[in-house]
Amino acid sequence: MLERMPWQVNVSDANYTGTFVSSLTIAPSVATVTLGDLSQPFDGTGRAVSVTTDPAGVAVAVKYNNNPSSTYTGRFLCCRSFCIRS
């Protein structure tokens, strides 16, 4: 889905004045999210998986029943969701 964003530049200076109005079209991009540390020994402390993204710097949040780590043993369902901020 392409998103068209309007923008405007106003120039106000002693020697120059003017306004430029246009729009910027933003196209979706692709990012790869890789989960690591999926198998860890149980020692009673909270454990979390590692996350890397390509390109680097994509914001990712991992939650375990809305907590940042889990102290439970066993297998967990892995779900993904993406939030696009505008």
N, C-alpha and C positions, 0 to 999 in steps of 0.2 A: 504494500500500500504506500503510495507516495503521499507526502504531506506538504502542502504549499503553505509557507509562512510569509506573511507580509512584513516588510521592514521599510524604514524611512530614515534618511540621513538629512539632517539640517545643518547648514553651514552658516554661522553668524560670526563675522569678523569685521574689523574696521575697513578692510579692503575688499571683502567678498561676502556675498549672501547667496543663498540658494537652497533648494530642497530637491532631493532625489528620492523617488518612491519606486519600489520594485517588489518582487517576491522571490523567495528562495525555495526551491523544491528539494525536499529531503527524501532520499530513497532508503529503504531498509538495507541493513548490512547483515553479514553472517559472522557469528562468533562460535568458537568451539569451547565447550566447558568440559574439563577432565577432572574426575574425582579420584583421589588417591587415599592411601591409608585405610582401605576398606576392610582389612582384616587386622585386628589388634588384640593383644592378649588382655584378658580381664584382670584388673587389679583393684577394682572398686572405685577408681577415680573417673571423673568425666573424661570422655574421649571424643574427639571430633575428627571428621575426615578432612583431607586437604583438598583445595580447589585451585586449579590453574585455568587461565583463559587465554585464548588466542583470537584476537589480539590481546595483549596484556592490559590489565587495568579495567576490564569489564567488571562492574559491581555484581557480586554474587553473595547471597546470604543463605547459609545452611542452618536449618532448625530441626530439632528433635522434639516433637510435641510442643513447639514454640519455645524451646530452650536451645542455647548455643552448643550444648554437648549432652551426652547421655551416659548414665552409669548402669544402664540395663544391658544384660547379655542377650545374645540371640541375633536373629536376622531382622532387618528393618526394610520397610518398603521405601524405595527411592522415587521421589516425585520431583518434577521440575516445574518451575513457573518463571516467567520473565515479566518484569515490570518495565514499561517504557515511560520515562518521564518526559513531559513536555514543558 
